[in-house]
């Protein structure tokens, strides 16, 4: 998934995602040779479920 797709799905701004990334709360990403980042769907789902358990 692209960063834009992740932000759209989570309904957040890119700046919010960057804050999460700085706090190490964002899903891990893969950095491509062209400098762009991609996210695995499974990693996003895992991160979301782990956050749900923390707040529950």
N, C-alpha and C positions, 0 to 999 in steps of 0.2 A: 504494500500500500504506500502511496505517496504521503508526504506530510500534509498536503492539502486534504486528502481523503480522510486521514485520521482526525484532523481538526474539524472537518465537516461532520463526521460521525459523532464526535464527542461534543459538538456544538460549542467549540471554544475558539478563541482567537489564536493566531500563531504566537503572539507575545505570551499568552498564558501557557502554551505548550513549552515555549522556551524557558519560562520560569520553572515549570515542572522538571524540565531537563536539567536545569542548573541545580535543583534540589534533589536530583536523582530519583524522581517519582515517575518519570515518563517511561514508556516501554523502550526497551533497547532497540537500536536501529542498526541497519547495515549501511555502511558508507560505500557507495559505488566509486569506481575509478574516476568518474567525471565530477565527483564531489557531492552529488545528490545523495539523499538518504532515502531508504525504504524500510518499511516495517512489515514484519510477518503478522498475518491475521492471528495466528495462534499466540504470539507474544502479546498482542494487544488484548486478546480475550483473557489470557492468564493474568495480566496486570490488572485488568478491570475486576476480575473475580477476587484477586488478592486484596484489592482496595475495599471491596464490598465487605469482606470478612473483617477487616480492621474497623470499619465504621459500624458494623452490626452489633 
